[in-house]
Amino acid sequence: MMKEKVRVYISQEDVEARIQQMADRISEEYKGKTVHLVGILKGSVMFLSELAKRLTIPVTMDFMSCSSYGSGTVSKGIVKITKDLDESIEGKNVILIEDIIDSGNTLAYLSEIFKARKPASFMICTLLDKPSRRVRREIQVDHTCFTIDDYFVVGYGLDYDQRYRNLPYVGIVEFED
């Protein structure tokens, strides 16, 4: 039977420092304006919460949930919205919050939907970016905390079989026999 262990990859201190830097930049970019944070459930919750606490500008927020599905464990790039936004984003300064950008399929789909809903501005922020796995190269990420190699990571909202989301750091899952 396979057993896993988690090794610290990005410490809690490093994660928090980068989120603070991102919050400072966004607060400066949107000085005098309100931003509407939209988190993609479930993975973005911790990152969105920590970012929102550090912003010095007015913040509103909403959440969306979607799944990309196919056969087995590999996504076929088909995206289905399972929970849409509770309110309109028209005329708002929208910042889409993601935990990790991998293939880019979900983000490409969501970007088209969000832009069609006529926000005043639209920006994408992610905790982690894994460009080596990118299928959709046209994805423009405005703010990234960390660019990582192709590891299976958990913590800070990211999970393995719904576990490890609550880790206060980003860890690499290592499997043992």
ZADO-139381 format. One record per residue (C-alpha): residue in one letter; x negated, y negated, z. Coordinates in steps of 0.02 Angstrom, whole numbers, plus 50000, padded with zeros to 5 digits. Each point is the difference from the previous one (the first is absolute). Example, Ala and Ser with C-alpha at 12.3 -4.5 7.8 and 13.67 -1.06 7.14 Angstrom:
BEGIN
a493855022550390;s499314982849967;
% end
This chain:
BEGIN
m500005000050000;m499364982749953;k499734987850141;e499624981749977;k499034987350098;v499924981349975;r498364990549992;v499974981050022;y499684991849832;i500444981850036;s500014995050183;q501444991150085;e498894984750024;d499564999249814;v501825002349948;e500594986250117;a498624988149944;r500445002349816;i501854997650033;q499604983850090;q498974994049851;m501435004449882;a501254990950112;d498894984650004;r499894999749809;i501875002549975;s500414986850132;e498894987749907;e500695004649827;y501804997950058;k499744985350119;g501664991050027;k501015014349924;t500905015550062;v499465017149940;h501155015049985;l499065016050039;v500695015949922;g499325016150073;i500085016549909;l500565013050127;k499355009050094;g498144997649978;s499944981049997;v500864997150167;m498454998650110;f499034989549874;l501494988549970;s500274997750186;e498194995850035;l499894988249851;a501634991150046;k499424997150180;r498444991249936;l500814988649870;t500154981850055;i501404996049876;p501855004350010;v500355018349958;t501565009749952;m499965018549960;d500925014349921;f499635018149957;m500195011549852;s499785018749990;c499645009949845;s499375016949953;s499025005849851;y500335017849961;g499595014449887;s499625018150025;g498885005450143;t498864987450081;v499564990049844;s501054984949955;k500614999149822;g500164981350011;i501915000350014;v500514987550134;k501674999750088;i500544986250120;t500755008250154;k500284983750097;d500124983549911;l499764982750074;d501344993350116;e500004982749922;s499574990949839;i498204994449971;e500464987049869;g499044983950032;k498965007450141;n498115001650016;v499935018950002;i498515010050060;l500155018649969;i499105009550138;e499285017349966;d498975011750108;i499015007449855;i499944998349812;d499565016349916;s500615003749823;g500924983449989;n501585008049928;t501154994950143;l499284982450005;a500164997749811;y501835004850012;l500354989050151;s499074985149925;e501165000049849;i501545001150112;f499404986150115;k499524988149860;a501715002749918;r500814994250162;k499244982549975;p498954996450154;a499164983050010;s498355009450010;f499485018150011;m498425007250077;i499415017550045;c499005003550159;t499355017050051;l499045006950145;l499075012549891;d499645001249814;k499375016049920;p499574994249822;s499205016549949;r501755007749997;r500824985849903;v501065005349853;r500854983149977;r498544988349970;e501114984749971;i500424998850185;q499374983650071;v499685000750187;d499834982850076;h499315004650171;t499165016150054;c499295003550171;f498935014849948;t499535008549837;i499685018350038;d499335015549914;d501115014849960;y500275006750176;f501605006550078;v500294986750133;v501204998250145;g500334987850139;y500634982150005;g501635005949922;l499315013249883;d500495017850036;y499655018249969;d501625009850011;q500774985350098;r498625000650132;y498584988150043;r500924983949949;n499744993250176;l498105000949999;p499294982550028;y498645003049869;v499855007549826;g499365017850004;i499515013349875;v500895016750013;e498785014549996;f500655017749986;e499195014650088;d500295018749986;
% end
